[in-house]
Every structure is written in C-alpha cells, then in structure tokens.
Amino acid sequence: MTSLPAGLELRPLHIPSSLDAPDAADFREMVRLRNLIYAEISGHEDSSMPADELLPLYQPKPEMKRFSWIVVFHGDVVGRVGLDLPQEDGARTGFWLIELRRSAWGHGIGRAAFAEIERVARAEGRTVLQAWAEHPAADGPRLAAPTGFGSIPEDHAARFLTASGCTLEQIVRVSRLELDGSRPHLEALLAEAETAAAGYRVVQWTLPTPDEFVESFAWMKSRMVTDAPSADLEFDEEVWDAARVRRYEAGYTDAGRHMLVTAAQHVDSGELAAFNELVIGKDRTAVTSQEDTLVVAAHRGHRLGMLVKCAGLLAWHDVAPQSPRVMTYNAEENRPMLSINERIGFAPLSYEGVWKKVLD
Ligand SMILES: CC(C)(COP(=O)(O)OP(=O)(O)OC[C@H]1O[C@@H](n2cnc3c(N)ncnc32)[C@H](O)[C@@H]1OP(=O)(O)O)[C@@H](O)C(=O)NCCC(=O)NCCS
C-alpha cells in the first residue's frame, strides 16, 4: 500500500486466546470502537456486545477465513475494517465492513480501507463483495432498492459506497418488539397458529442442540442462504454438518450467551419443518436478538412461522423475564415474514442497505 493518507495505519488485528492475555489490548479496543460507532450511527445501545462475547466469534473456523484490521489515525484507534471469506467449495463472495468514528469521516480513510479490502479479495480469488450499512432516517434525496421495496437517504455512507463502485441491492428493515405486556396477544396468536398447524408439534431446546435434532437442524441452517429472499445478492451455498453446528453453538455457549431454539416438528415423519432462534448475552436485562427463522419450503402454508415465533417469545418470558425488547432484521421484500412480525407487534426502527460490487 503506497497511497495511505498521512497518519493512517491499517493494523492487522491480533486475535488473542483470552481477554486476560497481555496481547488482548487491540481486540478490546476494536470492540470498544465497534460499540461506540454503532451507538453513534443508530442513537441506541442495543447493538452493543461485550468483548468476551465477541471473542469466540473471532476464533478461526474452517468455514470462514476472516481478515480484520484496526484503523489507527495519528495514533488514535478510530475504527475497524473486516473482510470475511466463506470457505465453501468454489466460493466467490466476500463480506466486508468499514466502520469509523464520525470524527474520522471525510479524510480518505474509507477509500484507502476499501482499496485494501478489494486488493485482498482479488488476491483470494473473490469476485463479489457485499456489505450491510445502516442508513439512519434523514431528509433529502433518497436511493430506491431495485427490488421495488424500500429506499434509503443518500447519506455519506451511500455516497461513499456508490463512489466505490457498489450498487444498492436490497433494504433490510430493523424492527423492535417491546416484551412488556405482550403475553396475552402472543397467546392468542399462538392458539390461532396451532389450529392451522395440525400435524406439527413444537419442540424447544437451549444450546447445545440435542443429538436427535442435530442433523435436521444442520440441514435447516444450510437452507438459510438459499431460501431467504436475497434480491440480486450472491451467496455461496453453505454445507452444514453436525460438526459445523457444534462450532456455531460454541460461538454462543463459550461466552455464556443463551440461545433458545423453537422448532416445529412434522409429527408423522419426525422431520423438522421450521425453526426460530432467540438469543441473549450474559446480561439478561439487555435486548434480545431474534436471529434466524425459517420455514422449510416443503412445509410452507401451515402458519409454522407464526407458530415458532410465538412459542419462542412466550417461553422467552421465563428465560429472560428482564429483557425489555427483541430486535430482528428482515428483507423489506420479505412480505410473509414481515406480516408475521407486524402482527406480533414488531415496529420498524431503522433501515439498512445491502450493497454489492462485482470485481472484474
Ligand atoms: C462510509 C465510511 C466508511 C466512509 O469513510 P470515509 O473515510 O468517511 O470516506 P472517504 O473520506 O474515504 O470518502 C469520502 C468521500 O470520497 C468519495 N469517494 C470515496 N471513494 C471514492 C472513489 N473510489 N472514487 C471517487 N470518490 C470516492 C466519497 O463519495 C465521499 O465523497 P463526499 O465527501 O462528497 O460524500 C464512513 O463514513 C463510516 O465508517 N460510516 C459508518 C459505517 C458505514 O456505513 N460503513 C459502510 C459499510 S460497512
């Protein structure tokens, strides 16, 4: 790299084995910046994560090659940069992020960091770069998604991404549900879904997944990238086996995070037909995250999405009674899933753009 702005260092992030290790300072600083930047962009702290809960997610895994840097500008750490490369056979994609303190914007740091991301991605044989960016509500000109669903303000990040050769492909809606007082409504919706879902039963577990469900859970996880609406984005098909499920689970359990999986089981075949994940960190008074939800294609049309979400949220009242709310992310064109969330009571909080650049 010859053209870095004066005073800029992109320092490869060292991943320590523990946070008490003497070499953990950069990792801690990366997490501090991550949380500060998300709060600056969104105006809330619900995306915050403690360093010890992020560390397991950074440990090397055979399914993902991860490059990370911290951004040092005139001696201060002002942000972080990352590039994740799925390791599936024939993988083409790379998922990147550049996140800078607002005070560091507009000095050419983003441009230099993106040039480095592109250089590494090309060297690794990747042809598609994709990224998610939150675009807080703002007045002024807007950019519409080619899906026809949703738009974002043409803000600094949007201008940067466009100038960098990325195109906006999809809008993701971030929604929030207040849990206080939600139980009666959830019970009514669950009863309705149970009537429509005759022939299925709810099964629930906290991690680790019981052995009897690992294979079916692995298969459902592999469908997430193929079956969720993905506009013109590209995803390498993922292969999940029991060992990958166990590594995925360790990313939560090694840090004391708690996940409740609620699945719908087809009674006659024993097959799992749908699932939903609810997650909370060690601080059980913090926000809950609703992560993956999927109804397997062959089992759609039986209200299984509503079934697993309501059964999960009702059980959650006992798992984390002090968690005030749940956050979730959905593609703006994913009407079936948004309709379920809206009926449950999730309300839009903010919007993200999903951006793509094809490298030639
Ligand atoms: C988006 C972000 C990374 C940009 O970083 P930055 O250091 O402020 O950007 P730069 O100073 O390198 O570039 C700023 C300007 O150069 C332009 N520019 C950037 N790359 C360019 C290129 N290759 N060619 C021409 N112009 C370019 C941009 O359009 C922008 O122009 P503007 O000032 O008229 O708006 C930074 O604002 C940020 O961290 N935002 C929050 C997180 C985020 O949204 N990240 C993006 C996706 S993960």
The ligand as an SDF file (V2000), in Angstrom:
LIG
                    3D

 48 50  0  0  0  0  0  0  0  0999 V2000
  -18.8580    5.0580    4.9960 C   0  0  0  0  0  0  0  0  0  0  0  0
  -17.4800    5.3380    5.5760 C   0  0  0  0  0  0  0  0  0  0  0  0
  -16.7200    4.0120    5.6910 C   0  0  0  0  0  0  0  0  0  0  0  0
  -16.7380    6.2720    4.6260 C   0  0  0  0  0  0  0  0  0  0  0  0
  -15.4460    6.5080    5.1050 O   0  0  0  0  0  0  0  0  0  0  0  0
  -14.7380    7.9670    4.9230 P   0  0  0  0  0  0  0  0  0  0  0  0
  -13.3440    7.8170    5.3970 O   0  0  0  0  0  0  0  0  0  0  0  0
  -15.5900    8.9880    5.5560 O   0  0  0  0  0  0  0  0  0  0  0  0
  -14.7980    8.1430    3.3450 O   0  0  0  0  0  0  0  0  0  0  0  0
  -13.6880    8.8710    2.4540 P   0  0  0  0  0  0  0  0  0  0  0  0
  -13.1810   10.0730    3.1710 O   0  0  0  0  0  0  0  0  0  0  0  0
  -12.6800    7.8670    2.0140 O   0  0  0  0  0  0  0  0  0  0  0  0
  -14.5450    9.2610    1.2030 O   0  0  0  0  0  0  0  0  0  0  0  0
  -15.4060   10.3550    1.3230 C   0  0  0  0  0  0  0  0  0  0  0  0
  -15.6670   10.9960    0.0150 C   0  0  0  0  0  0  0  0  0  0  0  0
  -14.8790   10.4850   -1.0870 O   0  0  0  0  0  0  0  0  0  0  0  0
  -15.7010    9.8810   -2.0790 C   0  0  0  0  0  0  0  0  0  0  0  0
  -15.0560    8.6570   -2.5570 N   0  0  0  0  0  0  0  0  0  0  0  0
  -14.7550    7.5700   -1.8180 C   0  0  0  0  0  0  0  0  0  0  0  0
  -14.1860    6.6240   -2.5820 N   0  0  0  0  0  0  0  0  0  0  0  0
  -14.1140    7.1340   -3.8380 C   0  0  0  0  0  0  0  0  0  0  0  0
  -13.6350    6.6520   -5.0760 C   0  0  0  0  0  0  0  0  0  0  0  0
  -13.1040    5.4320   -5.1780 N   0  0  0  0  0  0  0  0  0  0  0  0
  -13.7080    7.4560   -6.1540 N   0  0  0  0  0  0  0  0  0  0  0  0
  -14.2490    8.6890   -6.0680 C   0  0  0  0  0  0  0  0  0  0  0  0
  -14.7290    9.1930   -4.9100 N   0  0  0  0  0  0  0  0  0  0  0  0
  -14.6570    8.4400   -3.8230 C   0  0  0  0  0  0  0  0  0  0  0  0
  -16.9720    9.6290   -1.3790 C   0  0  0  0  0  0  0  0  0  0  0  0
  -18.0730    9.6370   -2.2680 O   0  0  0  0  0  0  0  0  0  0  0  0
  -17.0630   10.7680   -0.3990 C   0  0  0  0  0  0  0  0  0  0  0  0
  -17.4890   11.9280   -1.0490 O   0  0  0  0  0  0  0  0  0  0  0  0
  -18.3410   13.1030   -0.3150 P   0  0  0  0  0  0  0  0  0  0  0  0
  -17.3910   13.7180    0.6720 O   0  0  0  0  0  0  0  0  0  0  0  0
  -18.7200   14.0060   -1.4140 O   0  0  0  0  0  0  0  0  0  0  0  0
  -19.5110   12.4750    0.3790 O   0  0  0  0  0  0  0  0  0  0  0  0
  -17.5850    6.0150    6.9750 C   0  0  0  0  0  0  0  0  0  0  0  0
  -18.3980    7.1580    6.8490 O   0  0  0  0  0  0  0  0  0  0  0  0
  -18.2040    5.1290    8.0550 C   0  0  0  0  0  0  0  0  0  0  0  0
  -17.4950    4.4470    8.7640 O   0  0  0  0  0  0  0  0  0  0  0  0
  -19.5580    5.1600    8.1810 N   0  0  0  0  0  0  0  0  0  0  0  0
  -20.2710    4.3360    9.1480 C   0  0  0  0  0  0  0  0  0  0  0  0
  -20.2490    2.8210    8.8150 C   0  0  0  0  0  0  0  0  0  0  0  0
  -20.6790    2.5110    7.4040 C   0  0  0  0  0  0  0  0  0  0  0  0
  -21.7300    2.9220    6.9500 O   0  0  0  0  0  0  0  0  0  0  0  0
  -19.8450    1.7140    6.6860 N   0  0  0  0  0  0  0  0  0  0  0  0
  -20.0820    1.3420    5.2870 C   0  0  0  0  0  0  0  0  0  0  0  0
  -20.4020   -0.0740    5.0350 C   0  0  0  0  0  0  0  0  0  0  0  0
  -19.7910   -1.2580    6.1260 S   0  0  0  0  0  0  0  0  0  0  0  0
  1  2  1  0
  2  3  1  0
  2  4  1  0
  2 36  1  0
  4  5  1  0
  5  6  1  0
  6  7  2  0
  6  8  1  0
  6  9  1  0
  9 10  1  0
 10 11  2  0
 10 12  1  0
 10 13  1  0
 13 14  1  0
 14 15  1  0
 15 16  1  0
 15 30  1  0
 16 17  1  0
 17 18  1  0
 17 28  1  0
 18 19  1  0
 18 27  1  0
 19 20  2  0
 20 21  1  0
 21 22  1  0
 21 27  2  0
 22 23  1  0
 22 24  2  0
 24 25  1  0
 25 26  2  0
 26 27  1  0
 28 29  1  0
 28 30  1  0
 30 31  1  0
 31 32  1  0
 32 33  2  0
 32 34  1  0
 32 35  1  0
 36 37  1  0
 36 38  1  0
 38 39  2  0
 38 40  1  0
 40 41  1  0
 41 42  1  0
 42 43  1  0
 43 44  2  0
 43 45  1  0
 45 46  1  0
 46 47  1  0
 47 48  1  0
M  END
$$$$
